[in-house]
Protein backbone atom coordinates (compact mmCIF):
# COMPACT_ATOMS: atom_id res chain seq x y z
CA UNK A 1 0.00 0.00 0.00
CA UNK A 2 1.44 3.42 -0.96
CA UNK A 3 1.79 6.30 1.49
CA UNK A 4 -1.00 8.17 -0.30
CA UNK A 5 -3.29 5.17 0.13
CA UNK A 6 -2.36 4.90 3.79
CA UNK A 7 -3.25 8.59 4.34
CA UNK A 8 -6.60 8.20 2.58
CA UNK A 9 -9.65 7.99 4.85
CA UNK A 10 -12.37 6.12 2.93
CA UNK A 11 -15.15 7.00 5.41
CA UNK A 12 -15.42 9.85 7.91
CA UNK A 13 -18.52 10.56 9.99
CA UNK A 14 -18.58 13.96 11.65
CA UNK A 15 -21.25 14.89 14.24
CA UNK A 16 -23.85 12.58 12.67
CA UNK A 17 -27.38 12.59 14.09
CA UNK A 18 -30.43 10.60 12.99
CA UNK A 19 -33.98 10.59 14.34
CA UNK A 20 -36.89 8.26 13.60
CA UNK A 21 -40.04 9.98 14.84
CA UNK A 22 -39.62 10.51 18.57
CA UNK A 23 -36.61 8.17 18.73
CA UNK A 24 -33.10 9.67 18.60
CA UNK A 25 -31.21 6.81 16.92
CA UNK A 26 -27.88 8.64 16.61
CA UNK A 27 -26.77 11.70 18.56
CA UNK A 28 -23.66 13.64 17.47
CA UNK A 29 -21.56 10.65 16.43
CA UNK A 30 -18.08 11.06 14.96
CA UNK A 31 -16.09 8.03 13.73
CA UNK A 32 -13.26 7.59 11.24
CA UNK A 33 -12.80 4.38 9.21
CA UNK A 34 -9.24 3.79 8.06
CA UNK A 35 -8.14 1.82 4.98
CA UNK A 36 -7.10 -1.79 5.33
CA UNK A 37 -8.65 -2.19 8.79
CA UNK A 38 -11.40 -4.26 10.33
CA UNK A 39 -13.32 -1.65 12.33
CA UNK A 40 -15.96 -3.20 14.60
CA UNK A 41 -18.99 -1.37 15.98
CA UNK A 42 -20.54 -2.89 19.10
CA UNK A 43 -23.34 -1.98 21.46
CA UNK A 44 -26.60 -3.24 22.86
CA UNK A 45 -29.57 -3.72 20.53
CA UNK A 46 -30.94 -0.24 19.92
CA UNK A 47 -27.58 1.44 20.59
CA UNK A 48 -27.44 2.80 17.02
CA UNK A 49 -24.71 0.59 15.58
CA UNK A 50 -26.81 -0.75 12.67
CA UNK A 51 -28.16 2.74 11.94
CA UNK A 52 -24.59 4.00 11.70
CA UNK A 53 -23.71 1.20 9.27
CA UNK A 54 -26.77 1.94 7.13
CA UNK A 55 -25.83 5.62 6.89
CA UNK A 56 -22.39 4.62 5.59
CA UNK A 57 -24.03 2.26 3.06
CA UNK A 58 -26.54 4.88 1.85
CA UNK A 59 -29.64 3.19 3.27
CA UNK A 60 -30.30 6.25 5.47
CA UNK A 61 -29.30 9.89 5.12
CA UNK A 62 -28.16 11.72 8.26
CA UNK A 63 -30.36 14.50 9.65
CA UNK A 64 -27.32 16.44 10.84
CA UNK A 65 -23.57 16.20 10.44
CA UNK A 66 -21.32 15.30 7.53
CA UNK A 67 -20.44 12.04 5.82
CA UNK A 68 -17.19 12.19 3.87
CA UNK A 69 -16.11 9.54 1.37
CA UNK A 70 -12.45 9.73 0.36
CA UNK A 71 -12.36 13.21 1.90
CA UNK A 72 -15.33 14.61 -0.01
CA UNK A 73 -18.67 15.39 1.67
CA UNK A 74 -21.55 13.49 0.05
CA UNK A 75 -24.99 14.74 -0.90
CA UNK A 76 -28.05 12.81 -2.10
CA UNK A 77 -26.59 9.66 -0.59
CA UNK A 78 -28.37 6.38 -1.40
CA UNK A 79 -27.44 2.69 -1.91
CA UNK A 80 -26.81 3.25 -5.63
CA UNK A 81 -24.37 6.12 -5.15
CA UNK A 82 -22.75 4.25 -2.27
CA UNK A 83 -22.19 1.22 -4.49
CA UNK A 84 -20.71 3.44 -7.20
CA UNK A 85 -18.36 4.83 -4.57
CA UNK A 86 -17.21 1.29 -3.74
CA UNK A 87 -19.29 0.71 -0.60
CA UNK A 88 -21.31 -2.48 -0.14
CA UNK A 89 -23.44 -3.70 2.72
CA UNK A 90 -24.38 -7.14 4.02
CA UNK A 91 -27.53 -6.37 5.99
CA UNK A 92 -28.87 -8.35 8.95
CA UNK A 93 -32.22 -8.46 7.11
CA UNK A 94 -31.22 -10.47 4.04
CA UNK A 95 -32.32 -8.97 0.72
CA UNK A 96 -32.18 -11.87 -1.72
CA UNK A 97 -34.52 -12.91 -4.54
CA UNK A 98 -35.82 -16.32 -3.38
CA UNK A 99 -36.75 -17.67 -6.84
CA UNK A 100 -33.32 -16.97 -8.36
CA UNK A 101 -30.30 -19.21 -7.99
CA UNK A 102 -27.35 -18.48 -5.74
CA UNK A 103 -25.20 -17.40 -8.71
CA UNK A 104 -27.97 -15.19 -10.13
CA UNK A 105 -28.35 -13.46 -6.76
CA UNK A 106 -24.61 -12.94 -6.39
CA UNK A 107 -24.32 -11.22 -9.77
CA UNK A 108 -27.76 -9.56 -9.88
CA UNK A 109 -27.22 -6.11 -11.38
CA UNK A 110 -23.61 -6.96 -12.23
CA UNK A 111 -24.21 -9.35 -15.12
CA UNK A 112 -22.06 -9.25 -18.24
CA UNK A 113 -23.88 -8.31 -21.45
CA UNK A 114 -23.16 -8.40 -25.15
CA UNK A 115 -25.41 -6.54 -27.60
CA UNK A 116 -28.16 -6.44 -24.98
CA UNK A 117 -28.02 -10.18 -24.21
CA UNK A 118 -26.68 -11.78 -21.06
CA UNK A 119 -23.37 -13.52 -21.61
CA UNK A 120 -22.90 -17.11 -20.55
CA UNK A 121 -20.47 -18.17 -17.88
CA UNK A 122 -22.31 -17.01 -14.76
CA UNK A 123 -21.70 -20.27 -12.90
CA UNK A 124 -18.04 -20.27 -13.95
CA UNK A 125 -17.57 -16.74 -12.58
CA UNK A 126 -19.29 -17.82 -9.39
CA UNK A 127 -17.11 -20.92 -9.03
CA UNK A 128 -13.94 -18.81 -9.20
CA UNK A 129 -15.28 -16.40 -6.57
CA UNK A 130 -16.50 -19.16 -4.24
CA UNK A 131 -13.20 -21.02 -4.55
CA UNK A 132 -11.42 -17.91 -3.31
CA UNK A 133 -13.67 -17.73 -0.23
CA UNK A 134 -14.24 -21.44 0.40
CA UNK A 135 -17.97 -21.40 1.22
CA UNK A 136 -18.75 -24.33 -1.10
CA UNK A 137 -22.19 -23.11 -2.19
CA UNK A 138 -24.05 -24.69 -5.11
CA UNK A 139 -24.46 -21.92 -7.73
CA UNK A 140 -27.58 -23.57 -9.18
CA UNK A 141 -29.46 -23.92 -5.88
CA UNK A 142 -32.53 -21.71 -5.43
CA UNK A 143 -32.09 -19.24 -2.59
CA UNK A 144 -35.52 -20.13 -1.17
CA UNK A 145 -34.23 -23.66 -0.49
CA UNK A 146 -31.16 -22.52 1.47
CA UNK A 147 -30.89 -22.44 5.23
CA UNK A 148 -30.32 -19.02 6.76
CA UNK A 149 -26.55 -19.47 7.13
CA UNK A 150 -26.14 -20.21 3.41
CA UNK A 151 -28.33 -17.24 2.48
CA UNK A 152 -26.01 -15.10 4.58
CA UNK A 153 -23.01 -16.49 2.70
CA UNK A 154 -24.74 -15.60 -0.58
CA UNK A 155 -25.06 -11.99 0.63
CA UNK A 156 -21.35 -11.93 1.47
CA UNK A 157 -20.41 -13.23 -1.99
CA UNK A 158 -22.64 -10.62 -3.63
CA UNK A 159 -20.65 -7.84 -1.95
CA UNK A 160 -17.34 -9.40 -2.94
CA UNK A 161 -18.49 -9.75 -6.55
CA UNK A 162 -18.75 -5.97 -6.78
CA UNK A 163 -15.11 -5.37 -5.78
CA UNK A 164 -16.12 -3.05 -2.96
CA UNK A 165 -13.32 -1.26 -1.09
CA UNK A 166 -15.55 -0.66 1.95
CA UNK A 167 -17.85 -3.46 3.15
CA UNK A 168 -20.35 -2.96 5.96
CA UNK A 169 -21.16 -6.32 7.58
CA UNK A 170 -24.21 -6.03 9.85
CA UNK A 171 -24.36 -9.14 12.10
CA UNK A 172 -23.00 -11.44 9.35
CA UNK A 173 -22.20 -14.26 11.80
CA UNK A 174 -25.59 -14.50 13.52
CA UNK A 175 -26.53 -17.72 11.67
CA UNK A 176 -23.09 -19.25 11.13
CA UNK A 177 -21.51 -22.23 12.88
CA UNK A 178 -18.21 -21.81 14.72
CA UNK A 179 -16.35 -23.24 11.68
CA UNK A 180 -18.17 -20.91 9.28
CA UNK A 181 -17.50 -17.97 11.60
CA UNK A 182 -13.81 -18.82 11.47
CA UNK A 183 -13.98 -18.86 7.66
CA UNK A 184 -15.57 -15.43 7.66
CA UNK A 185 -12.99 -14.01 10.05
CA UNK A 186 -10.20 -15.32 7.83
CA UNK A 187 -11.91 -13.72 4.85
CA UNK A 188 -12.19 -10.38 6.64
CA UNK A 189 -8.50 -10.38 7.48
CA UNK A 190 -7.63 -11.33 3.91
CA UNK A 191 -9.73 -8.47 2.53
CA UNK A 192 -8.24 -5.96 4.95
CA UNK A 193 -4.72 -7.03 3.95
CA UNK A 194 -5.64 -6.11 0.36
CA UNK A 195 -6.59 -2.59 1.53
CA UNK A 196 -10.34 -3.14 1.90
CA UNK A 197 -12.02 -1.51 4.92
CA UNK A 198 -14.38 -3.81 6.80
CA UNK A 199 -17.01 -2.28 9.10
CA UNK A 200 -18.05 -5.20 11.30
CA UNK A 201 -21.28 -4.69 13.27
CA UNK A 202 -21.58 -7.62 15.67
CA UNK A 203 -22.74 -8.74 19.10
CA UNK A 204 -20.21 -11.63 19.14
CA UNK A 205 -17.57 -9.93 21.25
CA UNK A 206 -15.11 -12.84 21.13
CA UNK A 207 -15.19 -12.68 17.33
CA UNK A 208 -14.82 -8.88 17.42
CA UNK A 209 -11.70 -9.11 19.57
CA UNK A 210 -10.18 -11.87 17.41
CA UNK A 211 -10.55 -10.12 14.07
CA UNK A 212 -10.63 -6.34 14.69
CA UNK A 213 -8.00 -3.65 14.45
CA UNK A 214 -10.27 -1.01 15.99
CA UNK A 215 -13.48 -1.15 18.04
CA UNK A 216 -16.11 1.55 18.46
CA UNK A 217 -18.64 1.22 21.30
CA UNK A 218 -22.10 2.77 20.97
CA UNK A 219 -24.67 3.31 23.73
CA UNK A 220 -28.10 4.96 23.45
CA UNK A 221 -27.23 6.41 20.04
CA UNK A 222 -24.02 8.02 21.29
CA UNK A 223 -20.36 7.32 20.61
CA UNK A 224 -18.78 6.04 23.83
CA UNK A 225 -15.26 5.18 22.74
CA UNK A 226 -13.06 4.08 19.84
CA UNK A 227 -9.98 2.09 20.82
CA UNK A 228 -7.44 -0.33 19.33
CA UNK A 229 -8.80 -3.85 19.76
CA UNK A 230 -5.54 -4.99 21.36
CA UNK A 231 -6.06 -2.50 24.21
CA UNK A 232 -9.41 -3.85 25.47
CA UNK A 233 -10.93 -7.11 26.71
CA UNK A 234 -14.44 -8.52 26.63
CA UNK A 235 -15.30 -7.20 30.09
CA UNK A 236 -14.18 -3.70 29.07
CA UNK A 237 -16.48 -3.78 26.06
CA UNK A 238 -19.48 -5.10 28.01
CA UNK A 239 -19.04 -2.44 30.70
CA UNK A 240 -18.82 0.32 28.06
CA UNK A 241 -21.85 -1.05 26.18
CA UNK A 242 -24.07 -1.31 29.26
CA UNK A 243 -22.72 1.61 31.28
CA UNK A 244 -22.28 -0.87 34.12
CA UNK A 245 -20.72 -4.27 34.77
CA UNK A 246 -22.67 -7.38 33.84
CA UNK A 247 -22.44 -9.52 36.97
CA UNK A 248 -22.81 -12.84 35.14
CA UNK A 249 -24.01 -14.04 31.77
CA UNK A 250 -26.56 -16.60 33.01
CA UNK A 251 -29.03 -16.66 35.90
CA UNK A 252 -28.75 -19.39 38.51
CA UNK A 253 -30.23 -22.63 37.22
CA UNK A 254 -33.73 -23.20 38.59
CA UNK A 255 -34.30 -26.29 40.69
CA UNK A 256 -35.31 -29.30 38.64
CA UNK A 257 -38.94 -30.27 39.31
CA UNK A 258 -40.11 -33.71 40.30
CA UNK A 259 -41.38 -35.28 37.05
CA UNK A 260 -45.15 -35.69 36.91
CA UNK A 261 -46.92 -38.86 35.84
CA UNK A 262 -47.84 -37.38 32.47
CA UNK A 263 -45.34 -35.19 30.57
CA UNK A 264 -46.48 -32.02 28.82
CA UNK A 265 -44.85 -33.33 25.65
CA UNK A 266 -43.75 -36.84 24.74
CA UNK A 267 -42.15 -37.48 21.36
CA UNK A 268 -41.55 -41.15 20.48
CA UNK A 269 -39.51 -42.47 17.52
CA UNK A 270 -40.39 -39.43 15.37
CA UNK A 271 -39.52 -39.63 11.66
CA UNK A 272 -40.10 -37.30 8.71
CA UNK A 273 -39.05 -36.86 5.08
CA UNK A 274 -37.02 -33.79 6.10
CA UNK A 275 -34.18 -35.60 7.88
CA UNK A 276 -35.67 -36.71 11.19
CA UNK A 277 -35.10 -40.46 11.51
CA UNK A 278 -35.73 -41.53 15.10
CA UNK A 279 -36.11 -38.87 17.80
CA UNK A 280 -37.56 -39.46 21.26
CA UNK A 281 -37.73 -37.09 24.23
CA UNK A 282 -40.14 -35.60 26.75
CA UNK A 283 -40.71 -32.35 28.63
CA UNK A 284 -42.44 -31.95 32.01
CA UNK A 285 -43.93 -28.89 33.70
CA UNK A 286 -41.37 -26.56 35.23
CA UNK A 287 -38.58 -28.13 33.21
CA UNK A 288 -36.12 -26.68 30.69
CA UNK A 289 -35.09 -29.38 28.22
CA UNK A 290 -32.46 -28.78 25.54
CA UNK A 291 -31.77 -30.47 22.22
CA UNK A 292 -27.99 -30.41 21.74
CA UNK A 293 -26.72 -31.00 18.21
CA UNK A 294 -24.63 -29.60 15.41
CA UNK A 295 -26.12 -27.67 12.48
CA UNK A 296 -27.90 -30.16 10.22
CA UNK A 297 -28.56 -32.66 13.02
CA UNK A 298 -32.34 -32.45 12.56
CA UNK A 299 -33.24 -30.34 15.60
CA UNK A 300 -35.26 -27.62 13.83
CA UNK A 301 -36.83 -30.17 11.47
CA UNK A 302 -38.07 -32.10 14.50
CA UNK A 303 -39.74 -28.99 15.91
CA UNK A 304 -41.46 -28.20 12.63
CA UNK A 305 -42.87 -31.73 12.51
CA UNK A 306 -44.10 -31.96 16.07
CA UNK A 307 -46.06 -28.68 15.78
CA UNK A 308 -47.64 -29.77 12.50
CA UNK A 309 -45.74 -27.75 9.88
CA UNK A 310 -43.98 -30.76 8.28
CA UNK A 311 -45.52 -34.18 7.72
CA UNK A 312 -44.70 -37.02 10.13
CA UNK A 313 -43.90 -40.38 8.53
CA UNK A 314 -43.36 -42.35 11.73
CA UNK A 315 -43.62 -42.15 15.51
CA UNK A 316 -45.99 -40.27 17.79
CA UNK A 317 -46.42 -36.88 19.47
CA UNK A 318 -48.36 -36.77 22.74
CA UNK A 319 -49.47 -33.57 24.47
CA UNK A 320 -50.53 -33.95 28.12
CA UNK A 321 -51.11 -37.65 27.54
CA UNK A 322 -53.20 -37.36 24.36
CA UNK A 323 -52.06 -38.38 20.89
CA UNK A 324 -51.68 -35.25 18.77
CA UNK A 325 -49.52 -36.74 16.01
CA UNK A 326 -49.91 -34.69 12.83
CA UNK A 327 -52.18 -32.06 14.42
CA UNK A 328 -51.98 -28.74 12.49
CA UNK A 329 -50.25 -25.71 14.06
CA UNK A 330 -53.46 -23.95 15.16
CA UNK A 331 -54.55 -27.12 16.97
CA UNK A 332 -51.19 -27.42 18.73
CA UNK A 333 -51.48 -23.78 19.85
CA UNK A 334 -54.96 -24.48 21.25
CA UNK A 335 -53.44 -27.48 23.08
CA UNK A 336 -50.95 -25.13 24.75
CA UNK A 337 -47.86 -25.71 22.58
CA UNK A 338 -46.25 -22.62 21.02
CA UNK A 339 -43.12 -22.45 18.85
CA UNK A 340 -40.90 -19.37 18.75
CA UNK A 341 -39.22 -19.95 15.34
CA UNK A 342 -35.59 -19.48 14.38
CA UNK A 343 -36.32 -17.02 11.56
CA UNK A 344 -38.33 -14.20 13.13
CA UNK A 345 -38.71 -12.33 9.83
CA UNK A 346 -39.92 -15.22 7.72
CA UNK A 347 -41.96 -17.19 10.25
CA UNK A 348 -42.53 -15.03 13.32
CA UNK A 349 -43.34 -11.36 12.80
CA UNK A 350 -45.23 -9.10 10.41
CA UNK A 351 -42.60 -6.38 10.16
CA UNK A 352 -44.90 -3.69 8.75
CA UNK A 353 -47.41 -4.02 11.62
CA UNK A 354 -47.05 -2.60 15.11
CA UNK A 355 -45.60 -4.31 18.18
CA UNK A 356 -49.12 -4.40 19.63
CA UNK A 357 -50.59 -6.16 16.60
CA UNK A 358 -47.77 -8.68 16.44
CA UNK A 359 -48.07 -9.58 20.12
CA UNK A 360 -51.84 -9.95 19.79
CA UNK A 361 -51.75 -12.18 16.70
CA UNK A 362 -51.39 -15.35 18.75
CA UNK A 363 -54.50 -14.71 20.87
CA UNK A 364 -57.04 -12.74 18.84
CA UNK A 365 -59.93 -15.04 19.72
CA UNK A 366 -59.41 -14.44 23.44
CA UNK A 367 -59.85 -10.68 22.90
CA UNK A 368 -62.78 -10.76 20.55
CA UNK A 369 -66.50 -10.32 21.17
CA UNK A 370 -68.80 -11.53 18.38
CA UNK A 371 -65.78 -11.66 16.11
CA UNK A 372 -64.67 -8.08 16.86
CA UNK A 373 -61.31 -7.65 18.59
CA UNK A 374 -61.41 -5.41 21.68
CA UNK A 375 -58.50 -3.03 21.09
CA UNK A 376 -58.43 -1.89 24.72
CA UNK A 377 -57.70 -5.43 25.93
CA UNK A 378 -55.10 -5.83 23.19
CA UNK A 379 -53.33 -2.62 24.24
CA UNK A 380 -53.23 -3.61 27.90
CA UNK A 381 -51.76 -7.06 27.24
CA UNK A 382 -49.23 -5.79 24.69
CA UNK A 383 -48.04 -2.97 26.94
CA UNK A 384 -47.66 -5.25 29.96
CA UNK A 385 -45.66 -7.86 28.02
CA UNK A 386 -43.54 -5.26 26.20
CA UNK A 387 -42.67 -3.60 29.49
CA UNK A 388 -41.86 -6.87 31.30
CA UNK A 389 -39.55 -7.93 28.43
CA UNK A 390 -37.92 -4.48 28.32
CA UNK A 391 -38.78 -3.69 24.69
CA UNK A 392 -37.21 -0.29 24.06
CA UNK A 393 -38.45 2.20 23.17
CA UNK A 394 -41.73 1.25 24.83
CA UNK A 395 -43.84 2.27 21.82
CA UNK A 396 -46.26 -0.56 21.05
CA UNK A 397 -47.79 1.30 18.09
CA UNK A 398 -44.48 1.52 16.23
CA UNK A 399 -43.95 -1.01 13.38
CA UNK A 400 -41.91 -3.88 14.75
CA UNK A 401 -39.63 -3.75 11.69
CA UNK A 402 -38.30 -0.39 12.92
CA UNK A 403 -36.92 -1.94 16.12
CA UNK A 404 -33.49 -3.49 16.58
CA UNK A 405 -33.05 -7.23 16.19
CA UNK A 406 -32.99 -7.83 19.93
CA UNK A 407 -36.21 -5.91 20.49
CA UNK A 408 -37.86 -7.77 17.61
CA UNK A 409 -36.90 -11.04 19.32
CA UNK A 410 -38.46 -9.81 22.56
CA UNK A 411 -41.66 -8.94 20.66
CA UNK A 412 -41.72 -12.49 19.27
CA UNK A 413 -41.37 -13.92 22.79
CA UNK A 414 -44.16 -11.62 23.97
CA UNK A 415 -46.35 -12.97 21.16
CA UNK A 416 -45.73 -16.48 22.47
CA UNK A 417 -46.60 -15.54 26.06
CA UNK A 418 -49.79 -13.77 24.95
CA UNK A 419 -51.09 -17.17 23.79
CA UNK A 420 -50.76 -18.43 27.42
CA UNK A 421 -49.14 -21.74 26.46
CA UNK A 422 -48.20 -24.62 28.75
CA UNK A 423 -45.12 -25.46 26.68
CA UNK A 424 -42.88 -22.89 24.96
CA UNK A 425 -40.55 -24.20 22.24
CA UNK A 426 -37.61 -21.87 21.59
CA UNK A 427 -35.58 -22.32 18.40
CA UNK A 428 -32.42 -20.13 18.57
CA UNK A 429 -34.05 -17.57 20.92
CA UNK A 430 -30.98 -15.31 21.14
CA UNK A 431 -29.93 -15.24 17.45
CA UNK A 432 -28.86 -11.69 16.55
CA UNK A 433 -29.15 -10.47 20.16
CA UNK A 434 -26.57 -8.57 22.23
CA UNK A 435 -25.30 -9.48 25.70
CA UNK A 436 -27.75 -7.27 27.59
CA UNK A 437 -30.81 -8.54 25.71
CA UNK A 438 -29.52 -12.10 26.01
CA UNK A 439 -29.54 -11.83 29.79
CA UNK A 440 -33.15 -10.56 29.65
CA UNK A 441 -34.13 -13.61 27.56
CA UNK A 442 -32.23 -16.00 29.84
CA UNK A 443 -34.02 -14.55 32.87
CA UNK A 444 -37.35 -15.02 31.07
CA UNK A 445 -36.57 -18.69 30.29
CA UNK A 446 -35.70 -19.36 33.92
CA UNK A 447 -38.81 -17.50 35.08
CA UNK A 448 -41.02 -19.54 32.77
CA UNK A 449 -39.72 -22.77 34.28
CA UNK A 450 -40.11 -21.41 37.82
CA UNK A 451 -43.73 -20.50 37.02
CA UNK A 452 -44.51 -24.04 35.88
CA UNK A 453 -44.20 -23.73 32.11
CA UNK A 454 -42.37 -26.39 30.14
CA UNK A 455 -39.54 -25.11 27.94
CA UNK A 456 -37.95 -26.94 25.00
CA UNK A 457 -34.77 -25.13 23.96
CA UNK A 458 -32.63 -25.32 20.82
CA UNK A 459 -29.51 -23.19 20.47
CA UNK A 460 -26.37 -23.33 18.35
CA UNK A 461 -24.67 -21.57 21.28
CA UNK A 462 -24.37 -24.81 23.24
CA UNK A 463 -23.35 -22.96 26.38
CA UNK A 464 -26.93 -21.64 26.64
CA UNK A 465 -28.31 -25.16 26.98
CA UNK A 466 -25.51 -26.29 29.27
CA UNK A 467 -26.15 -23.36 31.63
CA UNK A 468 -29.97 -23.19 31.53
CA UNK A 469 -31.37 -26.69 30.94
CA UNK A 470 -32.24 -29.28 33.57
CA UNK A 471 -31.88 -32.08 31.01
CA UNK A 472 -30.63 -32.25 27.42
CA UNK A 473 -30.83 -34.78 24.61
CA UNK A 474 -27.90 -35.21 22.22
CA UNK A 475 -29.04 -35.15 18.58
CA UNK A 476 -27.07 -36.35 15.55
CA UNK A 477 -28.09 -37.55 12.11
CA UNK A 478 -31.79 -37.04 12.82
CA UNK A 479 -31.67 -39.23 15.95
CA UNK A 480 -31.55 -38.70 19.69
CA UNK A 481 -28.44 -40.60 20.73
CA UNK A 482 -28.31 -39.95 24.48
CA UNK A 483 -29.54 -37.68 27.25
CA UNK A 484 -27.55 -35.85 29.91
CA UNK A 485 -27.90 -33.56 32.90
CA UNK A 486 -25.89 -30.47 31.86
CA UNK A 487 -25.00 -29.63 35.48
CA UNK A 488 -23.11 -32.92 35.64
CA UNK A 489 -21.49 -32.77 32.16
CA UNK A 490 -18.86 -30.66 30.45
CA UNK A 491 -19.06 -28.81 27.17
CA UNK A 492 -15.91 -30.55 25.96
CA UNK A 493 -17.37 -34.03 26.48
CA UNK A 494 -20.65 -33.12 24.78
CA UNK A 495 -18.99 -31.61 21.71
CA UNK A 496 -16.49 -34.48 21.50
CA UNK A 497 -19.40 -36.94 21.40
CA UNK A 498 -21.39 -34.94 18.84
CA UNK A 499 -18.45 -34.49 16.48
CA UNK A 500 -17.54 -38.17 16.65
CA UNK A 501 -21.10 -39.28 15.83
CA UNK A 502 -21.40 -36.71 13.03
CA UNK A 503 -18.13 -37.92 11.50
CA UNK A 504 -19.26 -41.54 11.63
CA UNK A 505 -16.60 -42.55 14.16
CA UNK A 506 -19.27 -43.53 16.67
CA UNK A 507 -22.62 -45.17 15.86
CA UNK A 508 -25.60 -42.82 16.22
CA UNK A 509 -27.68 -45.32 18.12
C-alpha positions, 0 to 999 in steps of 0.5 A: 500500500502506498503512502498516499493510500495509507493517508486516505480515509475512505469514510469519515462521519462527523457529528452525525445525528439521525432521528426516527419519529420521537426516537433519537437513533444517533446523537452527534456521532463522529467516527473515522474508518481507516483503509485496510482495517477491520473496524468493529462497531458494538453496542446493545440492541438499539444502541445505534450501531446498525443505523450508523452502518446503514448511513455509511451504506446509503440506506439512510441519510443523516439528519445532521452532520457530515459524511465524507467519502475519500475526503469529499462530503456526500450529498443525495446519498443512497445505496446506488451512489454508495455502491458506485463509490465502492461501498457495499453492505451485508444487511442483517435483514437479508435482501435476496430474490428467493426464486433466483439461484445463488449465482444469479443473486450474487451477480444480480445487477452486475451481469455481463452483457453483449449486444443487450443479451446476457453472456454465458459463464455465470456459474463459472464466474461464481465458481472462481469467486467461491473457490477464493472464499471457500464457502462451497455453495451450489451456484444452481441452488434456489435461494428459497431452499437454502438455510439461513446461514447459506443465504447469509453467505450468498449476501457476502459473496454478492458484496465481494463480486462488486469489488467493494473497497468498503464493506459494511457487515451487519451481524453477518455471523448471527446464523453461522456455525463456529467453523463458518464464523472462522472462515468469515474471520479469515476472509475479513482479514484477507480483505483488509490485507488487500486494503479493503475496509471492513465495518463489522457490526456484531454482538459476538464480542469474542469474534470482534476481539479476534478479528478487529483492528479497531473497536467503536462502542455505541450506547443509546445512540451516542459514541462512547469510545473508539480504541485499538482492539488490542487494548481492550478485553471482553469485560471492558467492552461489556461495561462500556456497552451497558454503562455498568458491569454485567455480573454474570451471563446466566441466571442461577439454574432453577431447581429441577422439578419432580417429574409428573406422571404425564409429561407435557410433551412426549415425542416417540420415535419421530420420523419425517421426510425432512431428515428426522429419523428416530427422535424421542424425548419428553418435557415436564412442567417446570422443566427446561429441556435442551436439544444439543446437536450440530447444524444439520442434526435435525433439531429444527426439522423435528420442531417443525414436525411436532407442531404440524408444519412438516408431515410425520412419517413415523412415531408419535407426538403426545401432548398432556397424555393425548395423541396429537400426532400430525395435528396442524399448528393452530390445533397445537397452539390451542393445546398449549404448545407454542413455537418461537421460530428461528427465523423471526422475519420469515416465520414469526413477525409481520414487520410492517405491523405494530408491536401491539398487533404482532403480540396480539396475533397469537390470541385474537380469539381471546380478545374478541366479542362476536368476532370483533377484537377489543382493542383496549384489551389488546393494548393492555396485554401488549403494553404489559408484556412489552414492558416486562420484556424491556422492549425499548423504546416502549412504543407498542404502536411503532412497526416492529420492523423499525426496532433493533433485532434484539427488540424484535426477538423480545416482541416475538417472545411476547407474542408467544406468552400472549397465547398463554401456552403450557409449553414454549418451544424456543428455536435459537431464541438469542440469534442476533441479540446482544449481551444485555438482551440475552440476559433478559431472555435467559431470565425469562426462560428461567422465570417460565420454568419457575412459574410451571411452564415447560420449555424446549430449547434449541440453540447453536450456542451450546453454552446456553443449553448447558447453563440453563437446561435441567436435562438435554438430549444429544441429537445427531443424524436425525436421531436422539443418541443420548440424554444428559444432565448439563450440570453434571457434564462438560461442554468438551465431552458433549462436543467431542461426542457430537463431532464423533457421531457426526463424522461416523466414528461412533454409531448414532444409536 
